[in-house]
């Protein structure tokens, strides 16, 4: 008696997924983050100083377990008065980069350091979603050309 074999459409076959982590920078050479001043220094190195007073941008810094920077994700660029950062894309990038913790950051072209209600709500939303993936949001930094504001330092996290 011959055994019948069923043919399934090709799209039902699960593709092979391989996770690989490659870094060109030694762990000891990555910036170490101990406080908001350290992260502010890192942000000043990577921010385009020609846009800090012109266009609002949102960046996320990824950290490993030793609080060393493993990467930076440019989450969004907007206009003069705002930008829209998608929490799903931020978390997808954090998971893909194997981040243990993240630091949110954006600039205020106006020079005003006070967080808006939308800034606070987005921070809470990302923090809550990140918890489900065991990723900690350590801080949210608002940066201007002259100063910075740390949500953690101000007790807002």
ABEGO torsion letter per residue (X at the ends): XBBBBBBBBAAABBBBBBBBBBBABBAAABBBBABAAAAAAAAAAABBAAAAAABBBBBBBBBBAAGBBAEBBBABBBBAAEBBBBAAAAAAAAAAAGBABBBBBBBBAAGBABBBAAAAAAAAAAAAAAAAAGBBBABBBBBBAABBBBAAAAGAX
